[in-house]
Amino acid sequence: MPGVSGIEATRVISQLVPIAQIVMLTSSDEEDDLYDAIKGALAATC
């Protein structure tokens, strides 16, 4: 999604298509990036 981070795109897709199963890959060494990705996935399932 142009102009949106992968983490934000995951949130949007999960809200629009609740049955979607999303796999996220990263090469980031930042722990905060991983935490945000997990937090976004969990928020979408609640």
Backbone bond lengths (Angstrom), bond angles and torsions (degrees), N, CA, C in turn:
res aa  C-N    CA-C-N  psi(-1)  N-CA   C-N-CA  omega(-1)  CA-C   N-CA-C  phi
1 M - - - 1.448 - - 1.532 107.21 -
2 P 1.297 116.93 111.13 1.469 120.70 -178.04 1.531 112.06 -57.74
3 G 1.314 115.92 136.01 1.457 121.20 177.13 1.516 114.85 81.05
4 V 1.339 117.56 4.38 1.461 121.58 -177.81 1.527 108.74 -129.99
5 S 1.317 116.64 141.21 1.466 119.88 177.58 1.528 110.30 -70.47
6 G 1.303 116.38 162.44 1.455 120.92 177.06 1.514 112.25 -60.94
7 I 1.319 116.08 -36.06 1.466 120.83 179.42 1.527 110.06 -66.39
8 E 1.321 116.97 -44.79 1.459 120.33 178.76 1.523 110.50 -67.44
9 A 1.315 117.64 -39.01 1.467 121.14 177.62 1.526 110.34 -60.45
10 T 1.331 117.19 -39.16 1.460 121.42 177.80 1.523 110.69 -61.29
11 R 1.309 116.81 -42.98 1.473 120.79 178.74 1.526 110.81 -61.94
12 V 1.326 115.86 -45.95 1.466 120.52 -177.71 1.533 110.48 -64.75
13 I 1.318 116.46 -47.92 1.467 120.21 -179.44 1.525 110.42 -60.96
14 S 1.325 116.94 -43.23 1.463 120.55 -179.07 1.521 112.01 -63.83
15 Q 1.322 117.28 -33.65 1.459 120.47 177.83 1.523 111.22 -74.06
16 L 1.334 116.59 -38.92 1.463 120.42 -178.13 1.525 112.78 -77.03
17 V 1.340 115.94 -33.31 1.471 121.17 -177.65 1.536 107.86 -132.88
18 P 1.329 117.47 81.61 1.466 121.14 -174.60 1.532 114.79 -57.51
19 I 1.317 118.16 -24.86 1.467 119.48 -179.59 1.527 112.52 -87.97
20 A 1.326 116.86 -0.75 1.468 120.81 179.49 1.525 110.17 -64.04
21 Q 1.305 115.40 139.94 1.465 121.49 174.42 1.523 106.78 -111.13
22 I 1.317 116.28 116.55 1.456 121.52 -172.49 1.524 109.64 -111.34
23 V 1.318 114.67 132.75 1.461 121.48 174.98 1.520 106.78 -109.88
24 M 1.318 116.79 126.39 1.461 120.61 -179.10 1.522 108.99 -114.86
25 L 1.319 115.88 128.29 1.463 122.44 176.18 1.519 108.39 -112.91
26 T 1.318 116.40 146.64 1.452 119.64 178.97 1.524 110.04 -145.93
27 S 1.301 114.57 153.76 1.462 120.36 172.69 1.527 109.51 -113.75
28 S 1.324 115.95 7.52 1.461 121.60 -178.52 1.529 111.02 -70.88
29 D 1.320 115.18 140.16 1.460 121.38 175.13 1.525 111.71 -94.41
30 E 1.313 116.12 -0.29 1.456 120.64 -175.98 1.523 110.90 -82.20
31 E 1.316 115.79 122.84 1.460 121.10 179.60 1.524 111.36 -62.85
32 D 1.320 117.20 -34.23 1.465 120.92 -179.95 1.526 111.54 -63.70
33 D 1.342 117.34 -34.75 1.461 120.04 178.32 1.523 110.70 -63.51
34 L 1.314 116.30 -43.68 1.462 120.63 179.23 1.526 109.93 -65.20
35 Y 1.307 117.07 -44.09 1.462 121.34 179.37 1.529 110.59 -60.32
36 D 1.337 117.35 -44.28 1.474 121.02 -179.96 1.525 110.72 -63.45
37 A 1.334 117.43 -39.01 1.458 120.70 179.24 1.521 110.78 -63.98
38 I 1.314 116.39 -45.24 1.467 120.59 179.12 1.523 110.40 -66.04
39 K 1.309 116.45 -44.27 1.456 120.97 -179.97 1.533 110.34 -61.26
40 G 1.315 117.98 -39.75 1.463 121.80 178.32 1.510 111.58 -64.74
41 A 1.325 116.53 -40.97 1.459 120.44 179.32 1.523 110.71 -66.35
42 L 1.317 116.69 -40.48 1.460 119.77 -179.89 1.524 111.32 -69.37
43 A 1.314 116.67 -37.20 1.469 120.54 179.43 1.528 109.77 -64.52
44 A 1.313 115.89 -34.38 1.460 119.41 -178.28 1.518 112.60 -72.44
45 T 1.335 117.13 -23.53 1.456 119.64 -178.42 1.520 112.60 -90.32
46 C 1.304 118.26 -10.25 1.470 121.17 -178.27 1.504 111.97 -79.50
